[in-house]
Amino acid sequence: MPQRFPRLTVVLLSACLWTASLALTSPGRAQLFELRDQTRQLDAGHSALGLDFSLFAGRRSGQRQTLLAPYFLAAHRAGEVVLEAAMPLVYMRAATGGDAEATNVIQPGNLWLGAAYLPDVHCGLSRLSFGVGAPTARGSESTALAALASAAQLAGDWQRGLWASRVMPLVLGASSETRTGAIRWLAEGDATLGLPVGDGDLHYGLQLGGAMQIPIGRSLMLGGRLSGSLWSSAGGEVFQAAVSPFLRIMSQGEYLAVRLLINLDRPAGFAFDEAGIWGLHVNTGKRF
């Protein structure tokens, strides 16, 4: 399928690999700062609860669509290991206009359970992780599958395995970070193997992301993130690129993050084209 930015894949992967090599070869103190849809910082022996809320509302492919996708999050740190869990849900309302009745769909994603090892080293490596998704996304009708696919596109297809129907995703990941003066550079990558459940298909995926963050004062952070996700199954391969400007406010016990995800190419972009989709994300939580 032709893309809006035909050279975007090469440029994006090169940028992410460059950011990763910079971070891994530069000194940086390892800590829990996961460059995912969830951001948590914990001290040893502490826990956190959070909510990531994603929203899209607009006209897409001739339909008036509203998408709401909340993630319910929990994490606990024991030494250099963090245990995490997430339960994603999606609600989609689609109306074609006129006298046609609107379609309303509520679907669960795949329940996520994971463990991240946070090495106390100075090489820039900040996370090694493994996670598994329980196959709770079991939609089979076209509207249910459309809701799950749209939920993944809200996040630029990042962690698409959370929304894959009749699939048990296994995910290996790593992240790194470094500093240049006050600027923090971050990079991460994950490889996914989606095992078929029932009449599901075998899936596999690779995602890479890089970001830059600039502190404003003691608790405010401004930044931007570039990501790319490749997802392959019996239905073919899909590559999605996205960029996300964001704002984070963090205190000793609470955090709030707001970001706008802009899909850059097909199938979910360009974000503000007639067939595109963007995502407004609000992430908040409390550490105990």
ChimeraX attribute file (.defattr): number of C-alpha atoms within 10 A of each C-alpha:
attribute: neighborCount
match mode: 1-to-1
recipient: residues
	/A:1	6
	/A:2	8
	/A:3	14
	/A:4	13
	/A:5	13
	/A:6	10
	/A:7	9
	/A:8	16
	/A:9	18
	/A:10	9
	/A:11	11
	/A:12	19
	/A:13	20
	/A:14	12
	/A:15	17
	/A:16	23
	/A:17	17
	/A:18	14
	/A:19	22
	/A:20	25
	/A:21	14
	/A:22	19
	/A:23	26
	/A:24	21
	/A:25	15
	/A:26	16
	/A:27	17
	/A:28	21
	/A:29	16
	/A:30	21
	/A:31	20
	/A:32	21
	/A:33	18
	/A:34	20
	/A:35	19
	/A:36	13
	/A:37	17
	/A:38	19
	/A:39	18
	/A:40	22
	/A:41	20
	/A:42	20
	/A:43	15
	/A:44	12
	/A:45	12
	/A:46	15
	/A:47	20
	/A:48	19
	/A:49	19
	/A:50	22
	/A:51	20
	/A:52	22
	/A:53	21
	/A:54	25
	/A:55	19
	/A:56	19
	/A:57	17
	/A:58	15
	/A:59	19
	/A:60	17
	/A:61	11
	/A:62	12
	/A:63	16
	/A:64	15
	/A:65	19
	/A:66	17
	/A:67	20
	/A:68	21
	/A:69	27
	/A:70	20
	/A:71	21
	/A:72	17
	/A:73	19
	/A:74	20
	/A:75	21
	/A:76	21
	/A:77	22
	/A:78	14
	/A:79	14
	/A:80	17
	/A:81	18
	/A:82	22
	/A:83	17
	/A:84	19
	/A:85	19
	/A:86	23
	/A:87	20
	/A:88	23
	/A:89	23
	/A:90	24
	/A:91	20
	/A:92	23
	/A:93	18
	/A:94	22
	/A:95	17
	/A:96	16
	/A:97	11
	/A:98	6
	/A:99	7
	/A:100	8
	/A:101	10
	/A:102	13
	/A:103	12
	/A:104	14
	/A:105	16
	/A:106	17
	/A:107	22
	/A:108	23
	/A:109	29
	/A:110	27
	/A:111	21
	/A:112	22
	/A:113	17
	/A:114	18
	/A:115	19
	/A:116	22
	/A:117	19
	/A:118	22
	/A:119	19
	/A:120	15
	/A:121	13
	/A:122	15
	/A:123	18
	/A:124	26
	/A:125	27
	/A:126	29
	/A:127	25
	/A:128	19
	/A:129	18
	/A:130	17
	/A:131	18
	/A:132	22
	/A:133	25
	/A:134	17
	/A:135	24
	/A:136	21
	/A:137	25
	/A:138	21
	/A:139	20
	/A:140	12
	/A:141	8
	/A:142	9
	/A:143	18
	/A:144	22
	/A:145	19
	/A:146	15
	/A:147	27
	/A:148	29
	/A:149	17
	/A:150	23
	/A:151	30
	/A:152	22
	/A:153	27
	/A:154	26
	/A:155	27
	/A:156	30
	/A:157	27
	/A:158	26
	/A:159	23
	/A:160	24
	/A:161	28
	/A:162	29
	/A:163	32
	/A:164	27
	/A:165	25
	/A:166	23
	/A:167	27
	/A:168	27
	/A:169	28
	/A:170	19
	/A:171	21
	/A:172	17
	/A:173	18
	/A:174	20
	/A:175	28
	/A:176	31
	/A:177	32
	/A:178	27
	/A:179	18
	/A:180	10
	/A:181	7
	/A:182	10
	/A:183	13
	/A:184	17
	/A:185	22
	/A:186	27
	/A:187	30
	/A:188	27
	/A:189	22
	/A:190	20
	/A:191	20
	/A:192	24
	/A:193	20
	/A:194	25
	/A:195	17
	/A:196	17
	/A:197	14
	/A:198	9
	/A:199	9
	/A:200	18
	/A:201	16
	/A:202	17
	/A:203	22
	/A:204	18
	/A:205	23
	/A:206	21
	/A:207	24
	/A:208	25
	/A:209	28
	/A:210	28
	/A:211	21
	/A:212	19
	/A:213	20
	/A:214	16
	/A:215	15
	/A:216	12
	/A:217	7
	/A:218	9
	/A:219	12
	/A:220	15
	/A:221	16
	/A:222	16
	/A:223	18
	/A:224	17
	/A:225	20
	/A:226	21
	/A:227	26
	/A:228	25
	/A:229	24
	/A:230	20
	/A:231	23
	/A:232	16
	/A:233	14
	/A:234	9
	/A:235	8
	/A:236	8
	/A:237	12
	/A:238	15
	/A:239	19
	/A:240	24
	/A:241	29
	/A:242	26
	/A:243	20
	/A:244	23
	/A:245	17
	/A:246	18
	/A:247	18
	/A:248	21
	/A:249	17
	/A:250	18
	/A:251	12
	/A:252	11
	/A:253	12
	/A:254	17
	/A:255	19
	/A:256	19
	/A:257	21
	/A:258	19
	/A:259	22
	/A:260	20
	/A:261	25
	/A:262	26
	/A:263	28
	/A:264	24
	/A:265	22
	/A:266	20
	/A:267	20
	/A:268	26
	/A:269	23
	/A:270	21
	/A:271	22
	/A:272	16
	/A:273	13
	/A:274	14
	/A:275	16
	/A:276	21
	/A:277	28
	/A:278	27
	/A:279	25
	/A:280	18
	/A:281	23
	/A:282	21
	/A:283	20
	/A:284	22
	/A:285	21
	/A:286	19
	/A:287	20
	/A:288	13
